[in-house]
Amino acid sequence: MKTRYIIELLLIVTIFASCNSAFINTSKNIKHGGANDSINLYAFVGEKISVIEFNPNDESEKMIEKGIDEDTGDSIQMTHKKYVMDNAFHCKYKVLKTLFNYLPNDTIEFIAYDHYGEPGFAQKDTIILYLTKNKETGKFYHKKYQYDYVSKDKNGNFFSYPKFLTEKDTEYGNENIKGFNVDLSTEKFSLFNLNTNVINIYYPQNFYKIENNYAIPTKGIYLYELINFRLNTTFKDL
C-alpha cells in the first residue's frame, strides 16, 4: 500500500512539474521551446481541414469617436468603419503536433490575412503554422506570411528546414544549427532577380545548393531545433 502511495505521489509530482516547466518532447524525445505564457505565440504542425475566403470588411468593427461640428462648435459622435485591404480567410486545422504553447483543442480555427491572395500555407495539406491570440476576444490569428514546410524522415519523425530572411538569421543558423543532410529537390526556390548578396543571405551554402538558378534545401532540422531557431530570430521580439 505504501509503495502504491509513493508511486501515485511521484506521478502527481511529475505531472505538476511538467505543467510548470511545460516542455514538450519531440518524437526524438528532445526538449525544446515548450510553453511560455508571456510569449503570445502558438506553433504547431497542422493538417488542413478548410481555408475559406471571406470579406473582412463585412465583419469590420465600427469605431465611434467624439468630435466637434465645424459649423456649430457642438460636440458630436462620429462613426468610422475600418477597412481591411488584405484578403481574409477563415481557417480550420487539425493539430497534429504542438511545438510551442498549448492550444485549447485538437482542432483550431483562426483568421489569416494575405495581401497577395490565398496564403502560401494553404497550398500544402500538412504545414507548420504560427498563431497569436487576441486576449480580449480569444480569437486566433495567423502570423502573417509565417509558416514552415514539414516532412517525415524514414522513421516517421517530423522535420523541416531553416528559412533565412536577414543577415542575423543566417549568422544564427551558421553558428547554432547543425541539421542533417536531406534530399529536398521538390522544394526549390527561384533566384530570378536576386543579387548575389541577397542569395547568400536567403540561401546560405551551409543549408542550400544552387542548381539551374534555383536554391534547393540540403539540410533538414528536427522540430525542436526549428522552434528554437524561430524563437531566436523571427519571433525574438515577441
N, C-alpha and C positions, 0 to 999 in steps of 0.2 A: 504493500500500500504506500509506504514511504517512497519507494523507488518511483512508483507511478506519479506521485505528487511532484517529485523533483523533475521528472520528465515534462509534466504539464507546465510547471513553472518555467522551465527553460524555454519551452515553446512560446509561452506568453512573452517572456523577455525578448526572445528572438524576433517575434512579430513586432513588438513595440519598438525595438531598435531599428528594424527595417523601415518602419513608418517614419521614424525620425531622421535617419540618415538618408532614406529614400533613394538608395542606389538601385539601379535596375541592372540585371545581368543580361548580357547578350547571349546568343546561342553558344558562344565560346567561353561563357562564364567569366567574363572580364568586366569589372566595374567601370562605369563611365559616367556621363553627365548627371544622371539621376533626376532629382527634383529640387527646385528652389522656388519657394513662394514669392520671393522678391523679384524674380525674373518673369516677366509676362511673355512667356514663350511656351508653346506646346509643339513638340516634334514627334512624328510617328510615321510608320510605314502604313500606307492606306491602300485599300482596294476600291476602285471606283464603283459606286452604285448609280449615281446620277450627277450630271452637271447641266443645269438648266438655266438658260439666259432669261433675264427679266429686265424691265425698265426701272432703273434705280430712282428715277425722278417721280415715278408713281408713288413711291414709298418715302420720298424725302420729307423731312420734317419742316414744318413752318416755324420761322423764328419771329418772335414778337419783340419789338424794341420800342422804347419811348423816344419821341422826337418833338420838334417844335414846328408848328404850322408857320410857314414863311409869311403868309398873308396876315394872320391874326395874332401870331405870337403865342397861341394857346398850346398847351401840352397835348400831344396826341400819341396814339399807339400805331406803330407801323408794322405791317406783316410782310416778311420776306420769305421767299422759298429758295432753299439751297439747291442748286443744280449740279449734278454729277456728270462729268464729261467722259468718264470711262464706261466701258461695257461691264455689266454686272451679272453675276451668276450665283444661283443657289446650288450648293454642292452637298452631296451626301456620300460619305465614305465609310467603309468598314475598317476598323482599326486592327491591323494585323500584328503590329509590334509597337510598343511605346518606347520612345527614345529619350524624351525629356518632359518632365511634369506629367501629371496624371489627368487624363480625360475622363469625363463622368460616365461614359457608356462605351460599349464595344462598337457602336456606330456613332459618327459625329456629323453634324450639319454645320455648315459655315458659309459665309459670303466671300466671294472673290471678285476683285476688280482687275481689269486689264485694259490698257489704252489701245491695244492693237487687235483686239478680237478675243477669240476663245483662249483662255490661259494655256500656256505650254504644258502644264502638268496634266491637262485633260487628255493629251494625246496618248498617254500610257495608262494601262489598266491598274498597274501597281506602281506606286511612287512614294517618295519621302516628302512629307509636307510639313510646313511650319505655320502655326497659327498664333494669334493673340486673342485675348478675351476682353471684351468690354465689361468692366466691373459693375457698371450701372445696370446694363440690360442683360448681362450674362451671355450675350451672343458672341460667337467666334468669327474671326475674320482671318483670311489668308494673308500672310506677309507677302506683299506684292512682289511678284516675279521670283519668289524664293521657293525652290524645290530641288530635289536631287533624284536622279535615276537610281534604280536599285536592281540588283541581280542576285542570283544564288550561286554559290560555289558547288562543287561536286558532292559536298557533304550536307547540302541544304542550308548553309549559313548565308544570311543576307550580307551583301557588301555593296559598296558604291565606289565612287572615285572623286577626288577633290576638284573643285572648280575655283579658279582664281580670278579676281577682279581688280586687285590693286597690287602694288609692289610689296606692301606689308603682308598681304595674303601669301604671295609667293615666297617671301622670306620665311614666314612662319612654316609653310609647307616644307621648304628645303631643310629647315632646322629641326622640325618636330615629327614629320610624318615619314614613317618607314614604308608602309604598304607592302604589297606583294605583286609579282608580275601577273598580268592578265591579258587575255586576248579579247578586246572590245572593239573589233573592227566595224561593228554595226553602229557604234556611237562615234560619229565623226563630225567635225565642225569646220565649216568653210573658212578659209583665211582670206577670202576676197575682200579687197580694200583695207586690209590690216597691215600696218607697217611693222618692221622688224621689232621695234621696241615693244609695241602692243602684243605681238605674238609671244615674245619672251615672258611677258607678264601673265597673259592668259593661259599660255600653253608651255610652261617650262619643260625643258628636255628631261628632267628627272621623272616627269609624270606623263609626258605625251611624246609621240613621234609624229613627224611631218611627212606625209606622202601625198603626192599629186595635189598640192595646195589644200590639203585637209589636215587637221590635227586629230589624232586618234589616241585615246587614253591607253596607257601601258601599265599603270599602277592602280591596283584596287586597294580599298581600305575597308575594314570592318566598321560596323556602325558606331561602336564606342569611340573609335578614332575620328569618325566623321563628325559626331556631335561635339566632341572636344574642339575640333578644328573650327566648326561653325561658331561655337560659343566664344572662341578667342579671336575671331575675325569678323564675319558678317554681323554677328549679334553681340559684339563685345560691349556696346554702349547701352544695351537694354537694362 
